[in-house]
Amino acid sequence: MSRILAPITSCPIEFTTEQSEHSHPIILVAENDFSFASEDTVAGSWAKANHFTGKSGDILVVPDNDGIASRAYLGAGDGSDAFITGNLFKQLPEGEWHFENLPENPLNLFLGLGLGSYKFRRYLQTKAQKKLKFTLPDNIDKDELERLVETTFLVRDLINTPTNDMEPDTIEEAIRQLGRTYGATVTSIWGDDLLKQNFPMVHAVGRAGSVAPRIIDLRWGDENHPKVTLVGKGVAFDSGGLDIKSANGMLLMKKDMGGAANVMGLARLIMDAKLPIRLRLIVPAVENSISGNAFRPGDVLKSRKGLTVEIGNTDAEGRLILADALAFGDEEKPDYLFDMATLTGAARVALGPDVPPFYCNNENLGQKISRISMEIQDPLWQLPLWKPYQKKLASRIADLNNVTTDGFAGSITAALFLQKFVDQAANWAHFDIYGWTPAEKPAFPIGGEAQGIRALYTILKGL
């Protein structure tokens, strides 16, 4: 490998199940509920001086007579924000803390606490940061909480790392590192061997890059368990190819491997929790670059499945590499086949950056994904595989085109394109994620983001 992975960011919060006598209490306060002031007159005066009203996420740290933090109040608002704890790490002083009053299911409060402590520090000279210690209540599984936080940090780190340190070979090394950690087998096919082993569209898209394109294949688990195959778009950087993007359009294109990062995160959750699953992870890793051998608008490519694809736009490259990878995974007839990709701007126009659309070939599974994603605050919104739009992908000289001519329903038509390459998996779902937080929110700093994988992990735990 020509690049070395940086250590994954570690969580600066220690979670413990034993509360010490030095631990300071945090009290949740509903908006405009000042009943705490009658019981704690110092806090009441401090709240008035600091205009604390219990608004969602507001934090009031109350000092003792020596000016040292003794307790804190956290605004719960109307109770609808699951991640009100997201800013606690930034505002609490170092020390040990515990919550004095908690809702019945407080997992997201602790998850928000952990996620809000993340900062991408790989390229900063000053890497030191404060440490906090938090006591967990009896109904929180410490291992599960740490699994969710650490996996999100992994996904964020992978996406945040710029392409000069996250090329196709580094993506492969990250997957091999996962394999070594959890005892999985990892193989790869790269360069001209992609043509010999029938991955022609992965080769075509990535051949202009300075690092050879590749298919990475991780396998883990008992063959007798349900087969779950994950496929992720691993475009290390997307210039748009010969249909080159604008300067502004390229600014975030290091995140075009966000689908790969997210399925890697989901794979980690599955393996770390030792779920009874036969897991397979397939990542086509390429750079969509420009050189004398770049694929061109108007080219006709043959796919692994045998379908021919006319290239209407080289900037619709993600669906091409996913098509070969999906066909590869589909050949094994998995029980579940999930793919994730930072695929279309149309998805962002429709639903914004926070709510990824998904498409599913099974009505019951689609309803379950929708319901569970909302229940656990990892939102996903189902859009239809609207068959009448399939004709928009017609080509006069090939089996289909990789884009439409009118630009309408871009996320739906991309999903319909991918569906052409899946016909043996019992259940298939495609997730058109953004993989990025563009405006800071509690627990979600600006940068790479895990989306949808907590919901899918919850579903897979129930198999």
Sequence and secondary structure as in RCSB ss.txt:
>XXXX:A:sequence
MSRILAPITSCPIEFTTEQSEHSHPIILVAENDFSFASEDTVAGSWAKANHFTGKSGDILVVPDNDGIASRAYLG
AGDGSDAFITGNLFKQLPEGEWHFENLPENPLNLFLGLGLGSYKFRRYLQTKAQKKLKFTLPDNIDKDELERLVE
TTFLVRDLINTPTNDMEPDTIEEAIRQLGRTYGATVTSIWGDDLLKQNFPMVHAVGRAGSVAPRIIDLRWGDENH
PKVTLVGKGVAFDSGGLDIKSANGMLLMKKDMGGAANVMGLARLIMDAKLPIRLRLIVPAVENSISGNAFRPGDV
LKSRKGLTVEIGNTDAEGRLILADALAFGDEEKPDYLFDMATLTGAARVALGPDVPPFYCNNENLGQKISRISME
IQDPLWQLPLWKPYQKKLASRIADLNNVTTDGFAGSITAALFLQKFVDQAANWAHFDIYGWTPAEKPAFPIGGEA
QGIRALYTILKGL
>XXXX:A:secstr
  S        SEEEESS  TT EEEEEEETT  HHHHH HHHHHHHHHTT    TT EEEEE TTS EEEEEEE
EETS  TTGGGGHHHHS SEEEEESS  S  HHHHHHHHHTT    TT S      EEEE  TTS HHHHHHHHH
HHHHHHHHHHS GGG  HHHHHHHHHHHHHHHT EEEEEETTHHHHTT HHHHHHHTTSSS  EEEEEEES TTS
 EEEEEE EEEEE  TTS   HHHHTTGGGGGHHHHHHHHHHHHHHHTT S EEEEEEEEEEE  STT   TT E
EE TTS EEE S TT  HHHHHHHHHHHHHTT  SEEEEEE   HHHHHHHTTTS EEEES HHHHHHHHHHHHH
TT   EE    GGGGGGG  SSSSEESS SS TTHHHHHHHHHHTT SS SEEEEEE   EESS BTTB SEE  
 SHHHHHHHHHT 
